[in-house]
Amino acid sequence: MLGLIGLGRMGRAISLNLISKGLKLNLYNRSKEKLEEFREKANLFYNIDDFVKNTDIILIVLSDTKAVSDIIKSIPDQKIIIDFSTLHPVFVEEIKEKYKSYVSSPIFGGPKDIETARARIVFGESEDFYQRYNLNFLEYIGKVYFVNDSVKASAIKLASNFIHGVFYVLSLEFNTFIKEFSIENEIYEIQGDRPIIDMAVRYGKYYDKEVELSFTTELMAKDIEYARISAHSKNIPFFITSSAREFYELAKRYGLSTKDWRETWKLFKKTYS
């Protein structure tokens, strides 16, 4: 029996997708009110032990390492665990030592991508493992990339997130600078063929606009911190990324935690209050 833990934005989207494809699903969520939407659609469990007892393949979609750590204690090591959460590799390595059938499988994309099967799943095990346990239902969510290593899978997701998050801060500084000096047209005309300028221009389209929620500032701050922890475990200098982390933490204090991470442009507005 297939089951899912965690009905946040991503977990809800995955559940609705799989149910719409005719799959029977067990659901557990710590806050019980989120289960009510699925009363007529899935098997609801209000006790984690009952959920685990009745579920063979467990999908996890939780916010951070603490949430995963708290939940996984209730799952015996013989269960198949597919974890879509974004975690740091050091933590994943610790889990793999205790749970041989645990697979870190972070997802690129948001709820809309999941709904339309355009998400990308970084599957931290082999294709043989995938076929042995009949995990083909994951293709309802999106394309599956086999990387054969859960630690690598988690690192791939963090690498992608932190480079976007860090470069966005640089792009905001760049776009603010050229706006204040009124040199937008000139810089693009003279330097517009440079890849770094092209990237800044692409990110600049978010500047001064409300952005549809895809990935929150709070999650970006968390993922950059996880990248920093992971880098330090390998003795990698992480000066610029650490500075970007402070930027997103500041944005959280300014009330942008639940806004899309690209709305942090507001920190650069003189009129922001």
C-alpha angles and dihedrals in degrees: 000000000000121000140174132210119201126041102199119129094293097039091049091051092049092048094049091047095051094043091050088056090057100259119147109233138192113209133199128175129169094226103059098205092072090061094061094078088064098047094116096031109052145013106275123209125193095183121062094213092055090047093052093045091056099040129078102178114038123198115199124200109172136150105243149349094279093055091048092045092052093049101041092060087073094054120086116229095245092069121098107243121192108187116198092177120116105243136161119262095240090059093044091052090054092051092049090057090061102031114047093183095049114118123190105214110168118190129229111210139040136261093288091054090050091049091054097038091246097121121112118228118203099208112203096206139059127282087243090060089047093053095040092060096038096242094159090119086080087076088070085069098045146285117335120220115196113215097162094221129078093204090054091047092056092045092052092055093047093047091054095045098046095048090053092045095047095044091049091060090051089047091053090052090048095047092046091050095051092044093051091050093040093232100127097116094043097049092049092047095048101034102020094113092063115101093223091055090046090055091049091050091051092051090043090070088077093053113113094006138105107245127213109248113262106139123006129236088238092058093046090052090049094049093048089051090050090050089051092051090048093048092050090052086061095041091246114156108240105180100138095042091049089054090051089052089058089051093055091044088054090049089054090054088052090059099262098116096111096035122096108278091241091064088075084096083090090077088068095054114100089211095054113123 
